[in-house]
Amino acid sequence: MLDKLQNIEDKYEELGRLLSDPAVIADQSQFQKHAKAHAGLEEIVTVFREYKKVLKEIDDAKSLLASEQDPELKEMAELELEELKSKVPKLEEKLKILLLPKDPNDEKNVIMEIRGGAGGDEAALFAGDLFRMYSRYAERQGWRLEILSDHPTDIGGYKEIIFAIEGQGAYSRLKFESGVHRVQRIPTTESGGRIHTSTVTVAVLPEAEEVDVQINPNDIRIDIFCSSGPGGQSVNTTQSAVRITHLPTGIVVSCQDEKSQHKNKDKAMKVLRARLLEKAQEEQQGELASARKSQVGTGDRSERIRTYNFPQSRVTDHRIGLTLHKLDLILDGELDEIIDALITTDQAEKLKKVE
């Protein structure tokens, strides 16, 4: 492990030298590439340097203990040595986690799809609640959110809403949200006070760049039509809505939110690229399924991952057995406690496989 960490530190220093090279500075594409790589190594190098510093201070404290005769100074050195030794396992654990293979998608923006499942109108209303929850979380993180496509219902909520979230580490924080979210509450339309159970599916896709997914223009069919709103009413007399069908896979994406046909096409292509990337990754991961599974689940959107129980103000994540009695705060976007627990569990599972 130490050899690997030393190689990483050497690479970090080499990149730092390249970033001050006038020839590299003049080539912005090279400069940005090196700057990104340098930033990606900064955390692990910082922790490694701290680790080396602690080991050196331990050696110094041991040398002092061996040569010191003064009882008072000896006692101080012993206390310092114990404190330094207690730091070593924590730093080693942190370094092991930082050395774990990175998910190549972690730094990508995300495209999220929320769809009402079982429960009809109540499911659509809860889809709206989840959209607000993720909107508030994105706002707290300083991320940018853009709606790509939505199908609102007459009573509020959404049959389906697709949106992009742009921001550093968005996918790394949100990727474990994929799956079935279950809600238990008394609907406003329920006169008997009975608790109903409804479901909403959430999919989190890493946003795909054009370089990630090549789409042959001959493989897509583009249909143009008039936009419509809830109840089927025409809300746009011009033909600006776009439906793109990817013929080899049968994937269909529609977008009608913008008045501009060109903007709708761009948004639909963004969603199509993300879905094609997801499909390609699923096929690749299928071959390595046993190697990639972890305790927090596969990210399969058919897997029930979480229950939101309104009568008990309770949220339970079934994958890690975490229950929090702070439903209002979580639905207001305070998701860090759940997300941090999911990431920690995932890292622990990966460490077990490495050790």
Buried (B, 14 or more C-beta within 10 A) or exposed (E): EEEEBEEBBEBBEEBBEBBEEEEBEEEEEBBEBBBEBBEEBEEBBEBBEBBBEBBEBBEBBEEBBEEBEEEEEBEBBBEBBEEBEEBEEEBEEBBBBBBEEEEEBEBBBBBBBBBBBBBBBBBBBBBBBBBEBBBBBBEEBEBEBEBBBBBBBEEEBBBBBBBBBBBEEBBBBBBBBBBBBBBBBBBEEEEEEEEBBBBBBBBBBBBBEEEBBEBEEEEBEEEEEEBBEEEEEEEBEEEBBBBBBBEEEEBBBBBBBBEEBEBBBBBBBBBBBBBBBBBBBEEEBEEEEEEBEBBBBBBEBEBBBBBBBBEEBBBBBBBBEBEBEEBEBBBBBBBEBBBEBBBEBBBEEBBEEEE
